[in-house]
Amino acid sequence: MSLLLNPKAAPVAGAATTIGVLGTSLVQQNDAATASKISHWNRGWLSWARYFAKGRFSCEIWHDPAVYLGWEPSQAPGATRFFRGLNAGVSGQTIALIEARKQFLKSAVDCGWVVIDAGTNDMAPLAKEAIHAARVELARYYLAAGISVIMLPILARGTGSWAAGSAERKKAAWVNNQTIQFCKATPDCYYFDWNAYWVDFTNANGEPKAGFSPDFIHFQCPGGVSVGEGFANFAAKLLPEAFPRVWSADDLFDATHNPSGNLLPNPFCTGTSGTVGAGVSGSVATNRQAMRSTGDATMVASKEARSDGRGDWQVLTITPGATDSLLYFATSPSDTPHTLPAGAWVQASCECEIGPANGWQGVSLYLKDNGIGGLIAYDLEPFDPGSGYVKLPMRQLNGMLVTPPIQLVNASPSLRWRVELRVGSTGGGASGNHVVKLGAVELRQVADPRGLVGYKE
């Protein structure tokens, strides 16, 4: 379990609910980007924490291809993460490298909270006392600036990395115990025990649960879900519940009177005059379409009134086929024209309930700027370690999909919004109905994320 230590009055607004995350690949790999795309990755614990928290906190990122000294992934000269923002994780970094760029989350951006992951790459070379002292120094640096701190223990690894009974395993346990004591004694410093959601407690060596990691070091989807849900529940003890992003059916775009209104008509997915494509049957919400893109799975669309009164759920029931399949729930038509200026920022969201099934390879929200050189944004982009998409855990997953914001290019004519549903094949073990419910859809102009966090660099 996570320990909520030294509780204080919950923050109420603004930077108080903005979280920066500092650390290693265990932080960086929550998000992923290329020259043309930016994503919240479904392997990441923070990605799933966002999903389950439904807007309770923000950890803004934005596309940025620049190379920043000290931020090169794996310390490869000239390398870039292709994104910037409150995810301040860099793969392969030691605590000294993290320390060298700690000022970013204090001086270059504004945030009310900093989550610290540090020390996992120092277990072999450094003494346990040095690791603990450096972690404490990082925490005190932010606390002195009036920023609340959430400390993470050293994440447990498999014996292939740290041998059973090794010095590394013993040192990690000592550091984690010291961190608990430090948080107990330090106001505004909290301890989130991600190992409580990661470790197989029946394993004599405290290794990660089966399927949680591709290498018994880093996250993949089932591990991300488990730790992410734990963090979302932890955040619920500290932060107020968020307001719905889609709160009114008539909060629609108007260039003069409501330029930040929803660009998507029928946000609450009412009606049944939508369209179906090949492999799909049933009733689809007005202004929407359901279709199969690849594979041979079949899908039945139906409508269900929401218990909260906010319109309908679009229910999609997928039966796996002989091949892996990709299906869409999208706008109709597929592209949404807009009159927003170049340089405007846009973001998409959709409330989502994913039913338990054994073949889910991914449920993702996709947003594309159709202009030349326009960016793609994903929420919960599926993770493929090279052997095929890693499946979601077989359990109910209720939350909200929200893409990173993207900036429109010159002459951007339209935007493409869709939910992508990936289901494995019967030959790969998929069976039974795969049910997802989607509602409260959104695509709108948003504030420049750099301004939201007071970016000064």
N, C-alpha and C positions, 0 to 999 in steps of 0.2 A: 504493500500500500504506500501511497504518497503521504508525506508528513507535511501538514500545514502548520508551520512554526511561526511564532511571533505575529499572529494575525493583526491586521489593522483595518480601519474603515475602508470599504471598497471604493476605488476610484469611480468617477462618474462620467467622464467625457474626455474627448480629445486625446492628447498624448498619454493620458493615464491608462488607456486601453490599447496602447500601441506597444508591441513587443519586439525588441531586437534580439537576435540569437547569434551568439558568438561561439566559434569552435572550429571543428575539423570537418572531414567528409561526412560525419554523422549529422552535420548541419547543412553543409553545401548540397548534399544529395536530396534534400527536400525539394529543391527546385532544379530545373535544367533548362538550358537555352543553347541555341545555335545562332548563326547569322540571320536566320529567317523565322525563328520560333522562340517562344518563352513559355515555360510550363511549370505548374505545380505537379510534381511527379507522384504517381500513386505508390511508389516504394517508400515515400518519406513519412515519418511520424508527424512532422509539423503539417504536412498536407492533409493528413486525416484529422489532425486536431482542428484545423480550419473547418473541415467538412462537418465534424460533429458539433463544433461550437457555434455554427450558424451565425457568424459575425460578431461573436462576443469580444473578440480581440482582432487586431490587424497586425500583419507583418508584411509591410509593403515591399514589393520588388518591381523593377522595371528593366526593360531591355537596354543593354549598354555593351557594345562590343569592344570598348577600350581596354587596354592593358594597364593595370594598376600595379605599381611596385609593391611587393609584399603580398599581393592577392593572386598570384599565378598558381593555378591548380597544380598540385604535386611539385611545386617550385620549378615548373618548366619555363625557361625564359621565353618571353613573348606570348605566353598562353593567357587566355581570358576565360572567365566564367560566362561571358556574354550577358550577364545581368548585374545589377547593382541594387542596393537597397538594404533592408533590415535583416536579411539573411546574410550574416557576416561569417559564414563558414567557408573554409578553404581546405581542400583535401590534402592530407599528408602533413599537416602542420604540427610542429611541436609547440609546447607551451611558450617557449621563447619567441617563436614567430607570431603566435597569437598575441602575446604581450606587446609586440612591436607595433601592432595596429589597433590596439584597444581603444585609442582615442576616437576612432570613427563613430562608434555608437554613442559617444558623449558629445563630440564637437561638430561632427559633420551632419548629424541628424538629431531629431528630437524623439525620444521614446520614454515611456514611463517605466518600462521594465526591460531588464536584460537577463536572458537565459544563458548560463555559462556551461559549455562543454569544453573541458581542457584536461590534458594529461594522458589521454589514452595512447598517444604516440610517444610517451616518455617513460613508460613503465620499465623498459630494459635499461636505458642509459642513466636515468636519474635516480637518486635516492628518494625514498618515499617522503622524507621530510621536506625535500626541495620541491617535490611536486605539490604537496599540500600547501606549502608556504606561497608558491606562485599562484595557486588557485585562490587562496585567501586574499592575496594582493589584488588580483583582478576584481574580486567581489568588493573589496574596500574602496577601490578606485571609483566604481560606479555609485556605491552608497554615499561616498563623500560628495558626489555631484547631485544628490537628491534623487537618484534612480533606484527603484526597488530591484532586487536581485533574486533570481531563481537559480539555484545551483543544482546541477545534475551530477550524480555519482559517475565514477568510471563505469562505462558499459561493459557488461560481462562478455567474454569471448569464448570461442571454442578452444579445445585443447590442441588443435592443430596450430594455433597461433601462440597461445600461452599453455605450455604443457601442464598436465595435472601435477599439483603440488609445487609448481615453479615459483620462483621469487616474484614474477610478475603478478601471479594470481594473489599471492599473499599481500604484496604491496598495494594492489588495487583495493583489497578488502580493508586494509588499514586506512588508506586515504579516504575511503567512503565513510568509515566510522568517524574519522576526524571531521569530515564535512558535516555530518549530522550534528556533532557537538558544536561546531562553529555556528551553524544556522540556529540552533537552539539559543545560543547566547547573543545573537546579533539581531537587533531590530531591523525590520524591513528586508530581511534575508530569509528566503524560503527554500525548502528542499523538495524537489520532485524526484521520486525514486522510479526512474524508468525501468530499472531492473525488475521491479515488482511485476511488470507487464511483459517482460522479455525472457526471464530466466525460467528454465524447466526445473522446478523444485524437487522433482524426483531424481534428477541427475546429480550424482555424487560430486561432480566438478562444477556445478552451477552454470552449465552451458546454456546457450539460447534454445528456446523451444524449436522443435523440428519445423522446417518450412519458413521460419521467421527471417532467415538470412541466406544469401547465396554463398557466403563464405565463412559463416559463423563470426563475422566481424561487423558487416554493414547490414543495412535494412533491405528487405523486400516486402511486398505488399502485406502479407499477414502480420509481420512484425510491426510494420508501420501502423496498421489498423489498431493493433492492441495497445501500443504505446500512445498513439494519437488520441484514442478514446480516453485513455487514462489522463492525458494532459488536458483534454477538453473538460473533463470532470473536475480536475484540479483547478483550472482557470475559473470554473463556475463558482468556486468558493471565494474567489478574489475579485471578480469583475461582474458588473451588472449584465443582465440579459440584454441582447441587442434588439433593436426595432426591426421589423420585417423590411427587407429591401423592396419588396413589392407589396404595397399596402393599400392600393386603390386601383380599381379597374380603369378609372379615367385619368390616372397620372400618366398621360401620353405626351409624346413630343409635340411641341409647338415652337417654331423658330422664334416667335416674338415673346410669348407669354410663359412657355415652359420648355426652354432649350435643354434642360436636363431630364426631361420626361422620357418615359419608356418608348423606344423605337418600335417595339413589337406590339401589334394590336392583340387584343384578347389575352392579356397576361395571365388571367386566371383559368385559361384552357376550357372555357365553356363551349357549348354547342357540339354538333356532330357533323358539320359540313366540310371537314377536312378530307384529305385524299390518302389513298393507300397505293403502294406500288407492288411490284411482283413479290410473291411470297408473303404478303401481308393481307389480312382480312379484318373486318370489324369496323368500329366507329372511332374516328379521329376528331379531335377538337377543331373547331373552326380556325382557319388561318394556319393550320399545321398539316404536316404530312408524315407518314411513316413508310419506310421502304427498306428493302434489303439491298446492300451494296455489293457484298461478295458472299460466297458460300451457298449453302442450301438449307439453312435453318428456316423455320416458318414462325410467323409472329401474328398473334391476334391482339387487336387493339380494342379497348373498352373504356368506358367512362365510370367514374366513381365520385360522388359528392364528398367533399372534404368535411371532416367533423368540426373544423374551426371556422366554417362559413366562408372561407376564401376561395370560392369557386370549386373547381373539380380537379381530381387527379386524372391524368392520362395514364391508364394502366396498359402496360405492354407485356404480354405473356409469350415467351419465346420457347420453342421446342427445338433442341439441338438437332443438327443434321449430320451427314457423313463427313463433312468438312468444316473446318473453322469458319465462322461467319461473322460478318460485320453488318449491323443494321443501324438505321438512323431514325431519330425523331427530330424533325426539322421544321423550319418555317415554310410556308407555302405562299408565294414562290420561295425557292431556296435562298435567294439573295434579297436583302433589304436595302433599297436605295436610301440615301441620306443626303442632307445638305450641310453637314457639319464641315467646318473649315479644316484645311491642312493644319496639323499640329494639335488638333483636339484629341483628347484621350477618351477611349471607350472601354467598357467592361461588360461582361455577360454573367448571368447567374441563373440558377434553376434549383428549386427545392426538389429533393429526391429521396425516395425510399427504395432500397435495393433488398429484394427478398433473398433468403438463404437458398443457395443452389451450388452444385459442385462443378459447374463449367464456366462460371463468369471469369473472363479474361480482362474485363475492364468496363467501367461505366464512366464516360468522360464527357466534359463539356468543351466544345470546339468553337472558336471565334476566329474569323479570318477577315482581314482588310483586303478587299479585292483590287486595290490599286497596285500599280507596278511597283514591286519592291515592298508591298505591304506585309505586315507581320501576321503570324498565326499565334494565338494564345490557347493554351489547354489548361483545364483543371483536371487533376487525377489522370494525367497521361499514363497509359499502361507502361510497365517496365518489362523489357525483354533482355535478360542477361546474356543472350546469344543462343539459348536453347528453346526459345518460345516464350510467349507471355506468361508471367507468373500469375496464377489464379488468385482471385479474391477468396478470403476465408468463407466457409459455408455457414453464414450467420446473417441476421438482419442488420442492415446498415442504413440508418436514417440520418440525413443531414442536408447540406446545401452545397451545391457546386458553384464556385465563383472563380472565374479566370483571372489571371493577372491583367491589369489594364495595359492597353497598347495605344500607341500614338499614330494617328492617321497620316498617311503619306500624301503628297501632292496629287491632286486629281483622283482621289479615292472615290469611286462611283457608288460602292455598295459594301455591305457587310454580310458575312455568312455565319449563321448561328445554327448549331445542331448539337444534339446529344448523341454520342456514339456508343453503341452497345456491342461488345465483343463476346461471343460465346464459343467455347471449344466444341469439338466434334464428339460424336458418340464413340468413335474409335479411340479418342483420347480420354474417355471416361465420363463425358458429360451425359447427364440423364435427367429426366423430369423437367417440370416447368421452371423457367427462369423468369421471374416477375419483377418488374420495376415500375414504380409510380413516379410521375413527373408532374410538377405544377409550379405556379407562380414564376413564370418565365420573364426574363429581363434582358434588355440590351439598351444601354444608355450612355450618354456623355457623362464623364466623371471628372473630378478635379485632377490636375497633374499630381501624380503620386509623389513627385519630388518636393512639391510645395507642401503637401500634406504632412510630410515628415521634416520640413524645414531643411532640406538638403542644401548644404553650403559648399560643396566641393565641386 
